Amino acid sequence: MQGYVSHDWAEETIEAKTRWFRSLPVAERIEVFCAFTDLALSLNPGLLDKKHVEPVPGRIQVISLPKR
């Protein structure tokens, strides 16, 4: 992959973002994911309070902390 700098919004496709994300080592992917999560929670702290989430059998597992 040959790198270059572009300031064109048209080049910010989901495919280009996917290629960039896949080029990162696993540790950096986790750091980016945590940074996005922190950003989302700072913008909307109520995200953790969403109780209407329902698991889709066989696809997604919703994990929650045990009630104390």
N, CA, C and O atoms as a GROMACS GRO file, in nm:
protein
  272
    1MET      N    1   0.085  -0.118   0.000
    1MET     CA    2   0.000   0.000   0.000
    1MET      C    3   0.089   0.124   0.000
    1MET      O    4   0.175   0.139   0.086
    2GLN      N    5   0.067   0.209  -0.094
    2GLN     CA    6   0.147   0.331  -0.105
    2GLN      C    7   0.070   0.445  -0.040
    2GLN      O    8  -0.046   0.470  -0.074
    3GLY      N    9   0.134   0.515   0.054
    3GLY     CA   10   0.066   0.620   0.127
    3GLY      C   11   0.078   0.756   0.062
    3GLY      O   12   0.177   0.786  -0.005
    4TYR      N   13  -0.023   0.838   0.082
    4TYR     CA   14  -0.022   0.976   0.036
    4TYR      C   15  -0.122   1.054   0.119
    4TYR      O   16  -0.206   0.994   0.187
    5VAL      N   17  -0.114   1.184   0.115
    5VAL     CA   18  -0.204   1.270   0.192
    5VAL      C   19  -0.308   1.328   0.098
    5VAL      O   20  -0.275   1.382  -0.008
    6SER      N   21  -0.433   1.318   0.138
    6SER     CA   22  -0.542   1.374   0.060
    6SER      C   23  -0.636   1.446   0.154
    6SER      O   24  -0.653   1.406   0.269
    7HIS      N   25  -0.697   1.551   0.106
    7HIS     CA   26  -0.793   1.627   0.185
    7HIS      C   27  -0.930   1.625   0.119
    7HIS      O   28  -1.012   1.714   0.141
    8ASP      N   29  -0.955   1.523   0.040
    8ASP     CA   30  -1.079   1.511  -0.034
    8ASP      C   31  -1.176   1.421   0.042
    8ASP      O   32  -1.144   1.306   0.071
    9TRP      N   33  -1.295   1.474   0.076
    9TRP     CA   34  -1.395   1.398   0.150
    9TRP      C   35  -1.440   1.275   0.071
    9TRP      O   36  -1.480   1.175   0.130
   10ALA      N   37  -1.435   1.282  -0.059
   10ALA     CA   38  -1.480   1.171  -0.142
   10ALA      C   39  -1.395   1.046  -0.120
   10ALA      O   40  -1.440   0.934  -0.147
   11GLU      N   41  -1.273   1.064  -0.072
   11GLU     CA   42  -1.186   0.949  -0.049
   11GLU      C   43  -1.206   0.888   0.090
   11GLU      O   44  -1.141   0.789   0.123
   12GLU      N   45  -1.294   0.943   0.169
   12GLU     CA   46  -1.321   0.890   0.302
   12GLU      C   47  -1.436   0.790   0.296
   12GLU      O   48  -1.538   0.806   0.365
   13THR      N   49  -1.420   0.689   0.216
   13THR     CA   50  -1.522   0.586   0.202
   13THR      C   51  -1.510   0.485   0.316
   13THR      O   52  -1.407   0.480   0.384
   14ILE      N   53  -1.614   0.407   0.337
   14ILE     CA   54  -1.610   0.304   0.440
   14ILE      C   55  -1.503   0.201   0.407
   14ILE      O   56  -1.441   0.144   0.497
   15GLU      N   57  -1.481   0.177   0.278
   15GLU     CA   58  -1.378   0.081   0.237
   15GLU      C   59  -1.240   0.131   0.273
   15GLU      O   60  -1.156   0.054   0.320
   16ALA      N   61  -1.215   0.261   0.251
   16ALA     CA   62  -1.085   0.319   0.285
   16ALA      C   63  -1.062   0.317   0.435
   16ALA      O   64  -0.951   0.290   0.481
   17LYS      N   65  -1.166   0.344   0.511
   17LYS     CA   66  -1.155   0.340   0.657
   17LYS      C   67  -1.131   0.197   0.704
   17LYS      O   68  -1.056   0.174   0.799
   18THR      N   69  -1.195   0.101   0.638
   18THR     CA   70  -1.176  -0.040   0.673
   18THR      C   71  -1.033  -0.083   0.645
   18THR      O   72  -0.972  -0.151   0.727
   19ARG      N   73  -0.979  -0.043   0.531
   19ARG     CA   74  -0.839  -0.077   0.498
   19ARG      C   75  -0.745  -0.018   0.602
   19ARG      O   76  -0.651  -0.085   0.646
   20TRP      N   77  -0.770   0.108   0.642
   20TRP     CA   78  -0.685   0.171   0.743
   20TRP      C   79  -0.693   0.094   0.874
   20TRP      O   80  -0.590   0.064   0.935
   21PHE      N   81  -0.815   0.061   0.918
   21PHE     CA   82  -0.832  -0.008   1.045
   21PHE      C   83  -0.766  -0.145   1.042
   21PHE      O   84  -0.705  -0.187   1.140
   22ARG      N   85  -0.779  -0.216   0.930
   22ARG     CA   86  -0.718  -0.349   0.918
   22ARG      C   87  -0.566  -0.342   0.915
   22ARG      O   88  -0.499  -0.441   0.947
   23SER      N   89  -0.511  -0.229   0.877
   23SER     CA   90  -0.365  -0.216   0.871
   23SER      C   91  -0.304  -0.200   1.010
   23SER      O   92  -0.183  -0.213   1.026
   24LEU      N   93  -0.387  -0.172   1.111
   24LEU     CA   94  -0.337  -0.153   1.247
   24LEU      C   95  -0.313  -0.287   1.316
   24LEU      O   96  -0.385  -0.383   1.291
   25PRO      N   97  -0.210  -0.293   1.402
   25PRO     CA   98  -0.194  -0.413   1.485
   25PRO      C   99  -0.312  -0.424   1.582
   25PRO      O  100  -0.380  -0.326   1.609
   26VAL      N  101  -0.335  -0.543   1.633
   26VAL     CA  102  -0.450  -0.567   1.721
   26VAL      C  103  -0.449  -0.472   1.841
   26VAL      O  104  -0.554  -0.419   1.878
   27ALA      N  105  -0.334  -0.449   1.901
   27ALA     CA  106  -0.327  -0.360   2.018
   27ALA      C  107  -0.373  -0.219   1.983
   27ALA      O  108  -0.442  -0.154   2.062
   28GLU      N  109  -0.335  -0.170   1.865
   28GLU     CA  110  -0.378  -0.036   1.823
   28GLU      C  111  -0.526  -0.034   1.787
   28GLU      O  112  -0.593   0.066   1.809
   29ARG      N  113  -0.577  -0.144   1.733
   29ARG     CA  114  -0.721  -0.152   1.704
   29ARG      C  115  -0.801  -0.138   1.834
   29ARG      O  116  -0.903  -0.069   1.837
   30ILE      N  117  -0.754  -0.204   1.939
   30ILE     CA  118  -0.823  -0.197   2.068
   30ILE      C  119  -0.816  -0.055   2.122
   30ILE      O  120  -0.915  -0.004   2.176
   31GLU      N  121  -0.701   0.010   2.109
   31GLU     CA  122  -0.687   0.149   2.154
   31GLU      C  123  -0.784   0.241   2.081
   31GLU      O  124  -0.847   0.327   2.142
   32VAL      N  125  -0.797   0.223   1.950
   32VAL     CA  126  -0.889   0.306   1.870
   32VAL      C  127  -1.032   0.279   1.913
   32VAL      O  128  -1.112   0.372   1.929
   33PHE      N  129  -1.066   0.151   1.931
   33PHE     CA  130  -1.201   0.115   1.974
   33PHE      C  131  -1.233   0.178   2.110
   33PHE      O  132  -1.342   0.232   2.130
   34CYS      N  133  -1.138   0.171   2.204
   34CYS     CA  134  -1.159   0.231   2.336
   34CYS      C  135  -1.173   0.383   2.326
   34CYS      O  136  -1.253   0.443   2.398
   35ALA      N  137  -1.096   0.445   2.239
   35ALA     CA  138  -1.106   0.590   2.221
   35ALA      C  139  -1.243   0.628   2.166
   35ALA      O  140  -1.303   0.726   2.210
   36PHE      N  141  -1.294   0.551   2.069
   36PHE     CA  142  -1.427   0.578   2.015
   36PHE      C  143  -1.535   0.557   2.121
   36PHE      O  144  -1.630   0.634   2.130
   37THR      N  145  -1.518   0.452   2.202
   37THR     CA  146  -1.614   0.426   2.309
   37THR      C  147  -1.613   0.539   2.411
   37THR      O  148  -1.719   0.585   2.453
   38ASP      N  149  -1.493   0.584   2.450
   38ASP     CA  150  -1.482   0.696   2.544
   38ASP      C  151  -1.547   0.822   2.488
   38ASP      O  152  -1.614   0.895   2.560
   39LEU      N  153  -1.526   0.846   2.359
   39LEU     CA  154  -1.585   0.963   2.294
   39LEU      C  155  -1.738   0.954   2.297
   39LEU      O  156  -1.805   1.051   2.332
   40ALA      N  157  -1.791   0.838   2.260
   40ALA     CA  158  -1.936   0.820   2.259
   40ALA      C  159  -1.995   0.838   2.399
   40ALA      O  160  -2.100   0.900   2.415
   41LEU      N  161  -1.927   0.785   2.500
   41LEU     CA  162  -1.978   0.798   2.638
   41LEU      C  163  -1.964   0.940   2.691
   41LEU      O  164  -2.045   0.984   2.772
   42SER      N  165  -1.862   1.012   2.646
   42SER     CA  166  -1.849   1.151   2.691
   42SER      C  167  -1.957   1.239   2.628
   42SER      O  168  -2.002   1.336   2.689
   43LEU      N  169  -1.997   1.206   2.506
   43LEU     CA  170  -2.102   1.281   2.439
   43LEU      C  171  -2.242   1.243   2.489
   43LEU      O  172  -2.333   1.326   2.491
   44ASN      N  173  -2.257   1.116   2.529
   44ASN     CA  174  -2.387   1.068   2.575
   44ASN      C  175  -2.367   0.968   2.688
   44ASN      O  176  -2.368   0.847   2.664
   45PRO      N  177  -2.348   1.016   2.812
   45PRO     CA  178  -2.325   0.925   2.925
   45PRO      C  179  -2.440   0.828   2.950
   45PRO      O  180  -2.420   0.724   3.013
   46GLY      N  181  -2.557   0.859   2.901
   46GLY     CA  182  -2.672   0.772   2.920
   46GLY      C  183  -2.668   0.645   2.837
   46GLY      O  184  -2.758   0.561   2.850
   47LEU      N  185  -2.568   0.628   2.753
   47LEU     CA  186  -2.559   0.506   2.671
   47LEU      C  187  -2.552   0.380   2.757
   47LEU      O  188  -2.603   0.275   2.719
   48LEU      N  189  -2.490   0.391   2.873
   48LEU     CA  190  -2.478   0.275   2.960
   48LEU      C  191  -2.609   0.240   3.028
   48LEU      O  192  -2.625   0.129   3.080
   49ASP      N  193  -2.704   0.332   3.027
   49ASP     CA  194  -2.831   0.310   3.094
   49ASP      C  195  -2.936   0.247   3.004
   49ASP      O  196  -3.050   0.225   3.047
   50LYS      N  197  -2.900   0.217   2.882
   50LYS     CA  198  -2.997   0.160   2.788
   50LYS      C  199  -3.031   0.018   2.831
   50LYS      O  200  -2.946  -0.071   2.828
   51LYS      N  201  -3.156  -0.003   2.871
   51LYS     CA  202  -3.198  -0.134   2.920
   51LYS      C  203  -3.285  -0.207   2.819
   51LYS      O  204  -3.329  -0.319   2.845
   52HIS      N  205  -3.310  -0.147   2.703
   52HIS     CA  206  -3.398  -0.210   2.604
   52HIS      C  207  -3.323  -0.297   2.504
   52HIS      O  208  -3.380  -0.340   2.404
   53VAL      N  209  -3.197  -0.324   2.530
   53VAL     CA  210  -3.117  -0.405   2.438
   53VAL      C  211  -3.156  -0.552   2.456
   53VAL      O  212  -3.162  -0.602   2.568
   54GLU      N  213  -3.182  -0.618   2.345
   54GLU     CA  214  -3.218  -0.759   2.348
   54GLU      C  215  -3.119  -0.837   2.262
   54GLU      O  216  -3.087  -0.795   2.151
   55PRO      N  217  -3.071  -0.952   2.312
   55PRO     CA  218  -2.976  -1.030   2.232
   55PRO      C  219  -3.044  -1.094   2.111
   55PRO      O  220  -3.162  -1.128   2.115
   56VAL      N  221  -2.969  -1.109   2.005
   56VAL     CA  222  -3.015  -1.180   1.887
   56VAL      C  223  -2.953  -1.319   1.894
   56VAL      O  224  -2.830  -1.332   1.888
   57PRO      N  225  -3.033  -1.423   1.909
   57PRO     CA  226  -2.979  -1.558   1.926
   57PRO      C  227  -2.880  -1.596   1.816
   57PRO      O  228  -2.909  -1.583   1.697
   58GLY      N  229  -2.763  -1.642   1.858
   58GLY     CA  230  -2.664  -1.691   1.765
   58GLY      C  231  -2.579  -1.584   1.698
   58GLY      O  232  -2.487  -1.618   1.623
   59ARG      N  233  -2.605  -1.457   1.723
   59ARG     CA  234  -2.531  -1.352   1.653
   59ARG      C  235  -2.454  -1.262   1.750
   59ARG      O  236  -2.334  -1.243   1.734
   60ILE      N  237  -2.524  -1.208   1.848
   60ILE     CA  238  -2.464  -1.110   1.936
   60ILE      C  239  -2.493  -1.151   2.080
   60ILE      O  240  -2.605  -1.192   2.112
   61GLN      N  241  -2.394  -1.140   2.166
   61GLN     CA  242  -2.417  -1.169   2.307
   61GLN      C  243  -2.407  -1.040   2.385
   61GLN      O  244  -2.305  -0.971   2.381
   62VAL      N  245  -2.514  -1.006   2.457
   62VAL     CA  246  -2.516  -0.886   2.538
   62VAL      C  247  -2.469  -0.924   2.677
   62VAL      O  248  -2.530  -1.009   2.743
   63ILE      N  249  -2.362  -0.863   2.723
   63ILE     CA  250  -2.306  -0.891   2.854
   63ILE      C  251  -2.336  -0.776   2.946
   63ILE      O  252  -2.314  -0.660   2.910
   64SER      N  253  -2.385  -0.805   3.064
   64SER     CA  254  -2.412  -0.699   3.161
   64SER      C  255  -2.351  -0.739   3.296
   64SER      O  256  -2.334  -0.857   3.325
   65LEU      N  257  -2.321  -0.639   3.377
   65LEU     CA  258  -2.266  -0.663   3.509
   65LEU      C  259  -2.374  -0.717   3.601
   65LEU      O  260  -2.490  -0.677   3.590
   66PRO      N  261  -2.339  -0.807   3.692
   66PRO     CA  262  -2.439  -0.856   3.786
   66PRO      C  263  -2.483  -0.745   3.879
   66PRO      O  264  -2.404  -0.657   3.914
   67LYS      N  265  -2.610  -0.749   3.919
   67LYS     CA  266  -2.662  -0.647   4.009
   67LYS      C  267  -2.609  -0.674   4.149
   67LYS      O  268  -2.602  -0.789   4.194
   68ARG      N  269  -2.574  -0.568   4.216
   68ARG     CA  270  -2.520  -0.582   4.352
   68ARG      C  271  -2.624  -0.552   4.455
   68ARG      O  272  -2.596  -0.559   4.575
   0.00000   0.00000   0.00000
